[in-house]
């Protein structure tokens, strides 16, 4: 029986989320690479932080 952690799909999903967060960060005027790396560590928490942080383009 194959588990989620051994199938690798967990890591693919986490990496995809990091790419989405990088795009979201760039759209808000932040550095995409920095947020990509942060997202690799924090995952959905980084997404939440990006959503609640102020857009730098509008300042």
C-alpha positions, 0 to 999 in steps of 0.5 A: 500500500502506497502512502502519500509521503512515499508517492512523492505527490506531497512534494509536487503539491508543496512545490506547486504551491511555492510557485503559485506563492512566488507569482502572487508575491510578484503581483503584490510588488514583492520579490518572487524568489524570496517568497518561493524559498519562504514557501518551501519552508512554510507552505500554506502559512506563507500563502496566508501571509501573502494574502493578508500583507499589504500590496506594495504597488499601491503604496 
